[in-house]
């Protein structure tokens, strides 16, 4: 579609565009996306596959067989190359499509006003003339002119290179309005703007090159490429030895040359690139199905090495549906009942339901909380009809969840937010910032005059600089805030003041206020959170809680969920003076807190402290996955080995900075992603064991066969046929094996561990000896008894390798991964067909076997199966013994809670909870 040139757009009405007009403009101007990169041509993909070191060995073999005139083996080797290249190209295309689809899933969204309602739409659907809302952490979806702003600060470094964010104050009437550009980031404040340019016509087009960079090879792929070069060199050397032995024994030089070439082909696991690509692509797709969107492919393999998960609390360990449940005023306390953000519920004091006219103190408190508020509640019929948790649709919060909880509490008392906004229109505001930890709004009263409303953390509101109340009132409120925080609540203090006119000379609005009361807000733990934490411990992963909450609040949640073991109770029972050490945020900052890898809970953390915590764990040799949702989490997400962003409640900055995006904001999804990462790595090792053991067995047979009375144990065509059948479909299918049952009950692998480490090399050699022993044994027996010994060696060598492949399954005895079962059955059938079908007999140089000899040959394949199953059991037993002897790494023993201020009651994640 040809895009129309975008012309200046007039400011839309307050109701924004209509849905019909937005659709028409989308059709006219096209989607708000920049041009994508050209697809990689097929010839380039094929060339990339052929440059793999393992495939290069096969290409050299083709050239040598052509030079010797052995066109039959040339055809077979060429067929192997074609098959593996086709599989590799197919998996590369699938992987690229999967990454592109995941990139689209994690693309920025936008909040627009259409038909008078606020809506969240994909940024690609933003059109010229749209009225767009911006808040802290949002990525500007398109170019536009500001209509209103409150303390707006925008990071434009992606366009201008300037590191310092810039303000966007509105000018006097008649002057040019400031503009915002696509791709820039709101770091503070809020705004509304009208879109003037989208897609390639916007600033996004200037940074389009950043979005078309092709993903580089993952660390695992790079390590395996190096391994492939070494393996190819070793295989060539060994096969030259076979060539020399054959020549010394008087074999035909041309035959031995072709045999050596064929043996090189057989020794090289040319399916390895396809297996790795398939494993990574399947891992990314399976993670997406489990609500974990992989934005960078290396994250798939890195997840398998994670040893520490540093998580926030709200929405990750908890439901993320804030609920204002406790109210405190100087006249008493009240309780709010109800679930979620639905207005249905009650406000009660001493078992008596309160209404606006029966409890003036509570009414005044909640009225102020509703006025000093930028959130909104959306009814179920305005949603998509089904809640993200899989049940029926519920009331939905637009904006900060804590502010939405205040609106819900007001609605349950009977307050009408729209009516209050009309009665007390807002005239000014001082927005929330991380440093201030409070928000203040100014409202024009019904009879004139101004009312100032301030809400925020108790530690920044219950101070003489803000309150005009006496010391007794402030002390009483601080004590009440401490009690609420000790019970696991986050606390907001609300204060007001009525004034006849604004302060003179730009004086301070936030002074001389009177305290109305405190609101205790609870975010209930997720039902599955405790089991998720337990799953981390079983997998040898240390769960660490990093939160902005008060240490008392954080400690309550951590103990409930098992992040912190109940060791302090045992200490108390033994008469210890201090059951648990609480470290302040100041001590973390100045370095006096000691080793930051000892605590399991960090409270009152700043963005700088999050970086220190992540770096401390990484410096101790751990692989850290860090979850985050705010703008200030961006540096920590970058610093961590795996940055994990919340998909539902996270800011766009966090999502774009992360390696992994959780579509459901559930920590259990991170554990599932770790499981997938371990599966990918385990399947690569599973294939290496299978493929290299078979290659080693073939070399051993060719090396020792001549010394056991078999001048040439296998013909070149027979070697290539076995290689094609065993390394083809069965080998690739091993890359799709499911997760083994014991995967998440084992400690993470060391990140520096070689892909052939942890005892894999001895296992490869042992299985190679078993396969070679069975093949040589049947060959000696057949040679001594006058049977077609070469055909028997051919049959047993291939069948025993397939038995090893069948025993390599992650879940033997089940029908998981039926592709592997079909591949092995087909390969065995073709192996037998190579013995009996005349065309294949002529091609391979085999002879028909008697029924008894066939049964003996097939039965010996069970040797490979039995040996592999025994090896798996012994390896698992050794792993369990090593785990039992190793110290516990999941955080038991001497747990600590690291915290910040000693004043209780500050909400978690200050950048959100005190209001924007």
DRENKOL-447467 format. One record per residue (C-alpha): residue number from 1; residue in one letter; x negated, y, z. Coordinates in steps of 0.25 Angstrom, whole numbers. Example, Ala and Ser with C-alpha at 12.3 -4.5 7.8 and 13.67 -1.06 7.14 Angstrom:
2
   num   residu      xx      yy      zz
     1        a     -49     -18      31
     2        s     -55      -4      29
//
This chain:
916
   num   residu      xx      yy      zz
     1        x       0       0       0
     2        x      -5      14      -4
     3        x      -6      23       8
     4        x       1      37       7
     5        x      -8      48      11
     6        x      -5      52      25
     7        x       0      67      27
     8        x       1      75      39
     9        x      12      70      48
    10        x      22      79      56
    11        x      23      76      71
    12        x      34      65      73
    13        x      46      68      82
    14        x      45      63      97
    15        x      52      50      93
    16        x      41      47      83
    17        x      43      41      70
    18        x      55      31      67
    19        x      52      17      65
    20        x      57      18      51
    21        x      48      30      48
    22        x      36      23      54
    23        x      39      11      45
    24        x      40      20      33
    25        x      27      27      36
    26        x      20      14      38
    27        x      24      10      24
    28        x      20      23      18
    29        x       7      25      25
    30        x       3      11      28
    31        x      -2       4      40
    32        x     -11      12      50
    33        x     -23       3      47
    34        x     -36       6      39
    35        x     -40      -2      27
    36        x     -46     -16      31
    37        x     -59     -22      26
    38        x     -59     -30      13
    39        x     -58     -45      15
    40        x     -71     -53      15
    41        x     -72     -59       1
    42        x     -72     -74       0
    43        x     -85     -75      -6
    44        x     -91     -67       5
    45        x     -85     -77      15
    46        x     -90     -89       8
    47        x    -104     -82       7
    48        x    -104     -80      22
    49        x    -100     -95      25
    50        x    -111    -100      15
    51        x    -122     -91      23
    52        x    -120     -99      35
    53        x    -133    -107      39
    54        x    -126    -120      39
    55        x    -120    -118      26
    56        x    -133    -113      20
    57        x    -139    -127      23
    58        x    -128    -134      15
    59        x    -130    -124       3
    60        x    -145    -128       3
    61        x    -141    -143       3
    62        x    -132    -140      -9
    63        x    -143    -134     -16
    64        x    -153    -146     -13
    65        x    -143    -156     -17
    66        x    -141    -149     -30
    67        x    -156    -149     -32
    68        x    -156    -164     -30
    69        x    -145    -167     -39
    70        x    -136    -173     -28
    71        x    -123    -166     -33
    72        x    -114    -175     -24
    73        x    -120    -170     -11
    74        x    -120    -156     -17
    75        x    -105    -158     -19
    76        x    -103    -163      -4
    77        x    -112    -152       2
    78        x    -105    -141      -6
    79        x     -91    -147      -2
    80        x     -96    -145      13
    81        x    -100    -131      10
    82        x     -87    -128       3
    83        x     -79    -134      14
    84        x     -86    -127      25
    85        x     -87    -113      18
    86        x     -72    -114      16
    87        x     -69    -117      30
    88        x     -78    -106      35
    89        x     -72     -96      25
    90        x     -58    -100      29
    91        x     -61     -99      44
    92        x     -68     -85      42
    93        x     -56     -80      35
    94        x     -47     -85      46
    95        x     -56     -79      57
    96        x     -56     -65      50
    97        x     -41     -65      48
    98        x     -39     -69      63
    99        x     -49     -58      67
   100        x     -41     -48      58
   101        x     -28     -52      64
   102        x     -33     -51      78
   103        x     -38     -37      75
   104        x     -25     -33      70
   105        x     -18     -39      83
   106        x     -28     -30      91
   107        x     -27     -18      83
   108        x     -22      -5      90
   109        x      -8      -1      92
   110        x      -1      12      94
   111        x      10      18     102
   112        x      20      26      93
   113        x      33      33      95
   114        x      44      28      85
   115        x      59      30      86
   116        x      56      37      99
   117        x      50      25     106
   118        x      36      22     109
   119        x      31      10     101
   120        x      18       2     100
   121        x      14      -1      86
   122        x       2      -7      79
   123        x      -7       5      75
   124        x      -6       0      60
   125        x       9       4      61
   126        x       6      19      65
   127        x      11      28      54
   128        x       9      43      51
   129        x      19      51      59
   130        x      19      41      71
   131        x      19      47      85
   132        x       9      39      92
   133        x       6      39     107
   134        x      -8      38     113
   135        x     -13      34     127
   136        x     -26      31     133
   137        x     -33      19     126
   138        x     -25      20     113
   139        x     -32      20     100
   140        x     -26      31      91
   141        x     -19      23      79
   142        x     -19      34      69
   143        x     -23      49      66
   144        x     -13      59      72
   145        x     -10      72      78
   146        x      -8      74      93
   147        x       6      78      98
   148        x       3      77     113
   149        x      -8      73     122
   150        x     -11      72     136
   151        x     -26      72     140
   152        x     -29      64     127
   153        x     -44      60     125
   154        x     -48      52     112
   155        x     -60      44     109
   156        x     -63      48      95
   157        x     -77      41      94
   158        x     -73      31      84
   159        x     -71      43      74
   160        x     -80      54      79
   161        x     -91      47      86
   162        x     -89      56      98
   163        x     -90      48     111
   164        x     -82      58     120
   165        x     -66      57     119
   166        x     -59      70     114
   167        x     -47      77     119
   168        x     -35      80     111
   169        x     -28      93     117
   170        x     -16      98     110
   171        x     -18     112     104
   172        x      -9     124     105
   173        x       3     124      96
   174        x       0     126      81
   175        x     -14     121      82
   176        x     -19     108      76
   177        x     -16      96      84
   178        x     -27      86      88
   179        x     -28      73      81
   180        x     -31      59      85
   181        x     -38      49      76
   182        x     -35      34      73
   183        x     -45      25      80
   184        x     -48      35      92
   185        x     -45      31     106
   186        x     -37      38     117
   187        x     -46      38     130
   188        x     -37      46     138
   189        x     -23      53     138
   190        x     -11      51     129
   191        x      -5      58     117
   192        x       5      57     105
   193        x       1      60      91
   194        x       7      59      77
   195        x       0      50      67
   196        x      -5      58      55
   197        x     -14      47      48
   198        x     -15      32      49
   199        x     -23      20      43
   200        x     -34      24      33
   201        x     -30      38      34
   202        x     -33      39      49
   203        x     -46      39      56
   204        x     -45      24      58
   205        x     -50      24      43
   206        x     -63      30      47
   207        x     -66      18      57
   208        x     -60       7      48
   209        x     -74       1      46
   210        x     -74      -2      60
   211        x     -62     -11      58
   212        x     -67     -19      46
   213        x     -80     -24      52
   214        x     -82     -39      50
   215        x     -83     -47      62
   216        x     -97     -52      64
   217        x    -101     -66      67
   218        x     -99     -70      81
   219        x    -110     -74      91
   220        x    -106     -88      90
   221        x    -107     -88      75
   222        x    -120     -81      75
   223        x    -126     -91      85
   224        x    -121    -103      76
   225        x    -126     -97      63
   226        x    -140     -97      70
   227        x    -138    -111      75
   228        x    -134    -115      61
   229        x    -147    -110      55
   230        x    -155    -118      66
   231        x    -146    -130      63
   232        x    -148    -130      48
   233        x    -163    -129      50
   234        x    -164    -141      60
   235        x    -155    -149      50
   236        x    -164    -146      38
   237        x    -176    -150      46
   238        x    -170    -163      51
   239        x    -164    -167      37
   240        x    -178    -165      31
   241        x    -183    -175      41
   242        x    -172    -185      36
   243        x    -177    -182      22
   244        x    -192    -184      25
   245        x    -188    -198      33
   246        x    -180    -202      20
   247        x    -192    -199      11
   248        x    -202    -206      20
   249        x    -193    -218      19
   250        x    -193    -218       4
   251        x    -179    -213       2
   252        x    -175    -205     -11
   253        x    -180    -191     -10
   254        x    -168    -185     -17
   255        x    -158    -194      -8
   256        x    -166    -189       4
   257        x    -165    -175       0
   258        x    -150    -175      -2
   259        x    -149    -183      11
   260        x    -157    -172      19
   261        x    -148    -161      13
   262        x    -135    -169      16
   263        x    -140    -171      31
   264        x    -143    -156      32
   265        x    -129    -154      28
   266        x    -123    -164      38
   267        x    -132    -158      49
   268        x    -126    -144      47
   269        x    -113    -141      54
   270        x    -108    -132      42
   271        x     -94    -132      48
   272        x     -99    -124      60
   273        x     -97    -110      54
   274        x     -82    -114      51
   275        x     -80    -120      65
   276        x     -85    -107      71
   277        x     -77     -98      63
   278        x     -65    -107      65
   279        x     -67    -107      80
   280        x     -68     -92      81
   281        x     -56     -90      72
   282        x     -47    -100      79
   283        x     -52     -94      92
   284        x     -48     -80      89
   285        x     -34     -85      83
   286        x     -31     -94      96
   287        x     -35     -82     105
   288        x     -25     -73      97
   289        x     -14     -84      99
   290        x     -18     -83     114
   291        x     -16     -68     114
   292        x     -31     -65     114
   293        x     -35     -57     101
   294        x     -49     -58      97
   295        x     -54     -45      91
   296        x     -69     -49      90
   297        x     -72     -64      85
   298        x     -84     -65      94
   299        x     -75     -64     106
   300        x     -70     -78     103
   301        x     -83     -85     106
   302        x     -87     -75     117
   303        x     -74     -78     125
   304        x     -79     -92     127
   305        x     -91     -87     135
   306        x     -83     -78     144
   307        x     -87     -79     159
   308        x     -80     -67     165
   309        x     -67     -61     162
   310        x     -66     -47     168
   311        x     -51     -43     168
   312        x     -42     -32     172
   313        x     -30     -34     180
   314        x     -18     -27     174
   315        x     -11     -35     163
   316        x     -22     -45     162
   317        x     -21     -52     176
   318        x      -8     -45     178
   319        x       5     -44     170
   320        x       2     -29     166
   321        x      16     -26     169
   322        x      15     -16     180
   323        x      26     -15     191
   324        x      27      -4     201
   325        x      32     -12     213
   326        x      29      -4     225
   327        x      32      11     228
   328        x      27      19     240
   329        x      31      32     245
   330        x      30      39     259
   331        x      44      34     261
   332        x      42      20     259
   333        x      39       9     249
   334        x      48       3     238
   335        x      47      -9     229
   336        x      50     -10     214
   337        x      55     -23     208
   338        x      56     -28     194
   339        x      47     -34     183
   340        x      40     -28     172
   341        x      43     -15     166
   342        x      58     -17     166
   343        x      66      -6     174
   344        x      74     -17     181
   345        x      70     -18     195
   346        x      72     -11     209
   347        x      65      -2     218
   348        x      67      -6     232
   349        x      64      -1     246
   350        x      67     -10     258
   351        x      76     -19     249
   352        x      84      -7     244
   353        x      84      -3     230
   354        x      80      11     227
   355        x      86      21     217
   356        x      81      35     213
   357        x      91      42     223
   358        x      88      32     235
   359        x      73      33     236
   360        x      68      47     232
   361        x      54      44     236
   362        x      53      32     227
   363        x      61      40     216
   364        x      51      51     216
   365        x      39      42     216
   366        x      44      34     204
   367        x      49      47     197
   368        x      35      52     197
   369        x      29      39     192
   370        x      39      39     180
   371        x      36      54     177
   372        x      21      52     177
   373        x      21      41     167
   374        x      18      39     152
   375        x      23      24     151
   376        x      36      19     145
   377        x      45       7     147
   378        x      50       0     135
   379        x      63      -9     135
   380        x      62     -23     131
   381        x      71     -21     118
   382        x      60     -11     113
   383        x      49     -22     113
   384        x      47     -33     104
   385        x      57     -42     111
   386        x      46     -51     118
   387        x      37     -49     129
   388        x      22     -51     127
   389        x      22     -62     138
   390        x      32     -70     129
   391        x      45     -67     136
   392        x      56     -58     134
   393        x      53     -43     131
   394        x      51     -34     144
   395        x      50     -20     146
   396        x      38     -14     141
   397        x      28      -4     146
   398        x      23       7     136
   399        x      11      14     142
   400        x       4      11     155
   401        x      10      -1     163
   402        x       8       6     176
   403        x      16      18     172
   404        x      26       8     166
   405        x      28       2     180
   406        x      31      15     186
   407        x      42      18     175
   408        x      47       4     178
   409        x      48       7     193
   410        x      55      20     191
   411        x      65      13     182
   412        x      68       3     192
   413        x      71      14     202
   414        x      80      20     192
   415        x      72      31     186
   416        x      74      35     172
   417        x      61      39     165
   418        x      67      46     153
   419        x      76      54     163
   420        x      64      58     172
   421        x      56      62     160
   422        x      67      72     155
   423        x      69      77     169
   424        x      54      79     172
   425        x      47      81     158
   426        x      32      80     158
   427        x      25      93     156
   428        x      10      89     158
   429        x       2      77     162
   430        x     -12      74     167
   431        x     -15      60     161
   432        x     -21      48     168
   433        x     -36      46     167
   434        x     -45      36     173
   435        x     -53      46     181
   436        x     -40      52     187
   437        x     -32      39     189
   438        x     -19      47     189
   439        x      -9      54     180
   440        x      -1      67     182
   441        x      11      72     175
   442        x      19      86     176
   443        x      34      86     174
   444        x      44      98     173
   445        x      55      97     183
   446        x      70      98     181
   447        x      71     111     188
   448        x      57     116     184
   449        x      44     115     190
   450        x      34     104     188
   451        x      32      90     194
   452        x      18      84     194
   453        x      17      69     195
   454        x       4      61     198
   455        x       2      46     198
   456        x     -11      39     199
   457        x     -20      30     208
   458        x     -19      33     223
   459        x     -33      36     224
   460        x     -32      48     215
   461        x     -18      52     219
   462        x     -19      51     234
   463        x     -30      61     236
   464        x     -29      76     241
   465        x     -32      82     228
   466        x     -19      76     222
   467        x      -9      75     234
   468        x      -4      86     243
   469        x       1      75     253
   470        x      -5      74     267
   471        x     -16      64     271
   472        x      -6      55     278
   473        x       2      53     265
   474        x     -10      51     257
   475        x     -16      40     267
   476        x      -2      33     268
   477        x      -1      33     253
   478        x     -16      27     252
   479        x     -12      17     262
   480        x       0      13     254
   481        x      -8      12     241
   482        x     -18       3     248
   483        x      -7      -7     252
   484        x      -1      -7     238
   485        x     -15     -10     232
   486        x     -18     -21     242
   487        x      -5     -28     237
   488        x     -10     -27     223
   489        x      -3     -15     218
   490        x      -9      -4     210
   491        x      -4      10     215
   492        x       0      23     210
   493        x       1      36     218
   494        x      12      46     213
   495        x      12      61     217
   496        x      20      73     213
   497        x      21      88     214
   498        x      31      98     210
   499        x      26     112     205
   500        x      32     124     200
   501        x      22     127     189
   502        x       9     121     184
   503        x      -4     124     192
   504        x     -11     137     189
   505        x     -23     137     180
   506        x     -22     123     176
   507        x     -22     118     191
   508        x     -22     103     195
   509        x      -8      96     194
   510        x     -13      85     202
   511        x     -14      91     216
   512        x      -4      94     227
   513        x       4      82     223
   514        x      13      74     233
   515        x      13      59     234
   516        x      25      52     230
   517        x      21      38     232
   518        x      13      25     227
   519        x      18      15     217
   520        x      12       1     218
   521        x      11      -6     204
   522        x       9     -21     202
   523        x       4     -29     190
   524        x       8     -43     193
   525        x      -3     -54     190
   526        x       0     -62     178
   527        x       6     -76     181
   528        x      -6     -83     174
   529        x     -17     -73     178
   530        x     -21     -82     190
   531        x     -22     -94     181
   532        x     -30     -86     171
   533        x     -40     -82     181
   534        x     -41     -96     186
   535        x     -43    -101     172
   536        x     -55     -91     171
   537        x     -61     -97     183
   538        x     -60    -111     178
   539        x     -66    -107     165
   540        x     -78    -101     173
   541        x     -74     -87     169
   542        x     -75     -76     180
   543        x     -62     -67     181
   544        x     -65     -53     185
   545        x     -55     -42     188
   546        x     -58     -28     184
   547        x     -47     -18     188
   548        x     -44      -4     191
   549        x     -36      -8     203
   550        x     -39      -6     218
   551        x     -48     -17     223
   552        x     -36     -22     232
   553        x     -26     -23     220
   554        x     -37     -30     212
   555        x     -41     -39     223
   556        x     -26     -43     225
   557        x     -24     -47     210
   558        x     -38     -54     209
   559        x     -35     -63     221
   560        x     -21     -66     216
   561        x     -26     -71     202
   562        x     -39     -77     207
   563        x     -49     -68     201
   564        x     -55     -66     215
   565        x     -55     -79     224
   566        x     -49     -79     238
   567        x     -63     -80     243
   568        x     -61     -68     252
   569        x     -51     -76     260
   570        x     -61     -87     263
   571        x     -70     -76     268
   572        x     -60     -70     277
   573        x     -57     -84     283
   574        x     -72     -85     286
   575        x     -72     -72     293
   576        x     -80     -64     282
   577        x     -80     -49     284
   578        x     -77     -46     270
   579        x     -69     -55     261
   580        x     -71     -47     248
   581        x     -80     -36     244
   582        x     -73     -24     237
   583        x     -83     -16     228
   584        x     -79      -2     225
   585        x     -79       4     211
   586        x     -90      14     215
   587        x     -99       3     219
   588        x     -97      -4     206
   589        x    -100       9     199
   590        x    -113      12     207
   591        x    -118      -2     207
   592        x    -117      -5     222
   593        x    -106     -15     220
   594        x    -117     -26     217
   595        x    -115     -37     207
   596        x    -103     -34     199
   597        x    -101     -49     195
   598        x     -97     -53     209
   599        x     -84     -46     210
   600        x     -72     -52     203
   601        x     -63     -40     204
   602        x     -67     -26     201
   603        x     -57     -15     205
   604        x     -56       0     202
   605        x     -66      -2     191
   606        x     -69       9     181
   607        x     -73       7     166
   608        x     -87       8     170
   609        x     -86      -2     180
   610        x     -79     -12     171
   611        x     -92     -10     162
   612        x    -101     -13     174
   613        x     -93     -25     178
   614        x     -93     -31     164
   615        x    -108     -28     162
   616        x    -111     -35     176
   617        x    -104     -48     172
   618        x    -111     -48     158
   619        x    -124     -45     164
   620        x    -123     -57     173
   621        x    -122     -66     160
   622        x    -106     -67     159
   623        x     -98     -65     147
   624        x     -87     -55     151
   625        x     -73     -54     145
   626        x     -67     -40     149
   627        x     -52     -37     149
   628        x     -48     -22     147
   629        x     -36     -14     143
   630        x     -40       1     144
   631        x     -49      11     137
   632        x     -59      11     148
   633        x     -60      -4     147
   634        x     -66      -3     133
   635        x     -81      -2     137
   636        x     -79     -14     146
   637        x     -72     -22     135
   638        x     -84     -19     126
   639        x     -94     -23     137
   640        x     -88     -36     140
   641        x     -91     -48     131
   642        x     -77     -50     128
   643        x     -68     -37     129
   644        x     -53     -41     131
   645        x     -42     -31     129
   646        x     -28     -31     133
   647        x     -19     -32     121
   648        x      -6     -27     127
   649        x     -10     -16     137
   650        x     -24     -13     133
   651        x     -28       0     126
   652        x     -32      -1     111
   653        x     -46       3     116
   654        x     -47      -9     124
   655        x     -41     -18     113
   656        x     -51     -13     103
   657        x     -63     -14     112
   658        x     -60     -29     115
   659        x     -64     -42     109
   660        x     -51     -49     114
   661        x     -37     -43     115
   662        x     -27     -50     124
   663        x     -13     -49     118
   664        x      -7     -52     131
   665        x     -16     -45     141
   666        x     -18     -59     148
   667        x     -31     -63     155
   668        x     -27     -77     152
   669        x     -28     -74     137
   670        x     -43     -71     139
   671        x     -45     -84     146
   672        x     -38     -91     134
   673        x     -47     -83     124
   674        x     -59     -88     132
   675        x     -54    -102     130
   676        x     -53     -99     115
   677        x     -67     -94     115
   678        x     -72    -106     122
   679        x     -65    -115     113
   680        x     -71    -109     101
   681        x     -85    -111     106
   682        x     -82    -125     111
   683        x     -77    -128      97
   684        x     -90    -123      90
   685        x     -98    -132     100
   686        x     -89    -143      97
   687        x     -92    -142      82
   688        x    -107    -141      84
   689        x    -107    -154      93
   690        x     -99    -161      82
   691        x    -106    -156      70
   692        x    -120    -156      75
   693        x    -119    -170      81
   694        x    -114    -175      68
   695        x    -126    -168      60
   696        x    -136    -173      71
   697        x    -130    -187      69
   698        x    -132    -187      54
   699        x    -146    -182      55
   700        x    -149    -193      65
   701        x    -143    -203      56
   702        x    -152    -199      45
   703        x    -164    -198      53
   704        x    -164    -211      60
   705        x    -156    -220      50
   706        x    -168    -223      42
   707        x    -176    -228      54
   708        x    -164    -237      57
   709        x    -164    -244      44
   710        x    -155    -235      36
   711        x    -163    -228      25
   712        x    -153    -217      22
   713        x    -142    -218      33
   714        x    -133    -208      25
   715        x    -132    -203      11
   716        x    -131    -188       8
   717        x    -117    -188       4
   718        x    -113    -196      16
   719        x    -119    -186      25
   720        x    -112    -175      18
   721        x     -99    -182      19
   722        x    -100    -184      34
   723        x    -104    -170      36
   724        x     -92    -165      28
   725        x     -82    -173      35
   726        x     -87    -171      49
   727        x     -91    -156      48
   728        x     -79    -152      40
   729        x     -65    -152      45
   730        x     -68    -159      59
   731        x     -79    -150      62
   732        x     -71    -137      58
   733        x     -59    -143      66
   734        x     -67    -144      79
   735        x     -68    -128      79
   736        x     -53    -128      81
   737        x     -53    -137      93
   738        x     -44    -132     105
   739        x     -49    -128     119
   740        x     -55    -140     127
   741        x     -47    -142     140
   742        x     -59    -139     149
   743        x     -64    -127     141
   744        x     -58    -117     151
   745        x     -63    -125     163
   746        x     -78    -123     159
   747        x     -87    -111     162
   748        x     -90    -102     150
   749        x    -102    -105     141
   750        x    -114     -96     143
   751        x    -114     -85     132
   752        x    -128     -87     129
   753        x    -126    -102     127
   754        x    -130    -108     114
   755        x    -118    -114     106
   756        x    -126    -127     107
   757        x    -129    -125     122
   758        x    -122    -132     134
   759        x    -127    -146     130
   760        x    -122    -146     115
   761        x    -135    -149     109
   762        x    -137    -162     117
   763        x    -122    -166     114
   764        x    -124    -164      99
   765        x    -137    -173      99
   766        x    -130    -183     108
   767        x    -118    -184      98
   768        x    -127    -184      86
   769        x    -134    -196      92
   770        x    -121    -203      95
   771        x    -116    -201      80
   772        x    -130    -205      74
   773        x    -131    -217      83
   774        x    -117    -222      79
   775        x    -120    -220      65
   776        x    -134    -226      65
   777        x    -129    -238      73
   778        x    -118    -242      64
   779        x    -128    -240      52
   780        x    -139    -249      58
   781        x    -128    -260      61
   782        x    -122    -258      47
   783        x    -136    -259      41
   784        x    -140    -272      49
   785        x    -126    -279      45
   786        x    -127    -275      31
   787        x    -115    -265      31
   788        x    -115    -252      23
   789        x    -123    -245      34
   790        x    -124    -231      27
   791        x    -109    -231      25
   792        x    -107    -235      40
   793        x    -116    -224      44
   794        x    -109    -214      36
   795        x     -95    -218      42
   796        x    -100    -219      56
   797        x    -108    -206      56
   798        x     -95    -198      51
   799        x     -85    -205      59
   800        x     -93    -203      72
   801        x     -95    -188      70
   802        x     -79    -187      68
   803        x     -78    -195      81
   804        x     -86    -185      88
   805        x     -78    -174      82
   806        x     -65    -180      87
   807        x     -71    -181     101
   808        x     -75    -167     100
   809        x     -61    -162     102
   810        x     -58    -152     113
   811        x     -45    -160     117
   812        x     -47    -175     112
   813        x     -35    -183     112
   814        x     -26    -172     108
   815        x     -20    -167      95
   816        x     -26    -153      96
   817        x     -34    -148      84
   818        x     -28    -158      74
   819        x     -36    -152      63
   820        x     -48    -159      70
   821        x     -41    -172      71
   822        x     -37    -172      56
   823        x     -51    -167      52
   824        x     -58    -179      59
   825        x     -47    -189      54
   826        x     -49    -184      39
   827        x     -64    -184      41
   828        x     -64    -198      46
   829        x     -55    -203      34
   830        x     -64    -196      24
   831        x     -76    -203      31
   832        x     -70    -216      29
   833        x     -65    -213      15
   834        x     -80    -210      12
   835        x     -82    -225      14
   836        x     -71    -231       6
   837        x     -66    -222      -5
   838        x     -74    -225     -18
   839        x     -77    -210     -22
   840        x     -82    -207      -8
   841        x     -90    -220      -8
   842        x     -97    -215     -20
   843        x     -99    -201     -15
   844        x    -104    -205      -2
   845        x    -111    -218      -5
   846        x    -103    -226       5
   847        x     -98    -241       5
   848        x     -85    -246      10
   849        x     -85    -252      24
   850        x     -77    -264      29
   851        x     -66    -262      38
   852        x     -74    -266      50
   853        x     -86    -257      47
   854        x     -76    -246      45
   855        x     -70    -248      59
   856        x     -84    -249      65
   857        x     -88    -236      58
   858        x     -75    -229      63
   859        x     -76    -235      77
   860        x     -90    -229      79
   861        x     -84    -215      77
   862        x     -78    -217      91
   863        x     -93    -217      96
   864        x     -94    -202      92
   865        x     -80    -199      98
   866        x     -84    -207     111
   867        x     -97    -200     112
   868        x     -92    -186     110
   869        x     -81    -188     121
   870        x     -91    -193     131
   871        x    -100    -182     128
   872        x     -89    -172     130
   873        x     -85    -178     143
   874        x    -100    -178     148
   875        x    -101    -164     143
   876        x     -88    -159     151
   877        x     -93    -167     163
   878        x    -106    -160     163
   879        x    -100    -147     161
   880        x     -90    -149     173
   881        x    -102    -153     182
   882        x    -110    -140     178
   883        x     -98    -132     181
   884        x     -96    -138     194
   885        x    -111    -135     198
   886        x    -110    -121     193
   887        x    -105    -110     202
   888        x     -92    -105     200
   889        x     -92     -93     191
   890        x     -77     -89     192
   891        x     -79     -80     203
   892        x     -77     -88     216
   893        x     -84     -84     228
   894        x     -86     -70     234
   895        x     -76     -63     225
   896        x     -77     -48     226
   897        x     -67     -37     222
   898        x     -74     -25     217
   899        x     -66     -12     218
   900        x     -66       3     217
   901        x     -60      13     225
   902        x     -55      10     239
   903        x     -42      17     238
   904        x     -31       7     234
   905        x     -21       9     224
   906        x     -27      13     211
   907        x     -20       6     199
   908        x     -28      -3     191
   909        x     -34       2     177
   910        x     -34      17     181
   911        x     -33      21     167
   912        x     -19      15     166
   913        x     -13      14     179
   914        x     -12      28     184
   915        x      -5      32     172
   916        x      -9      39     159
//
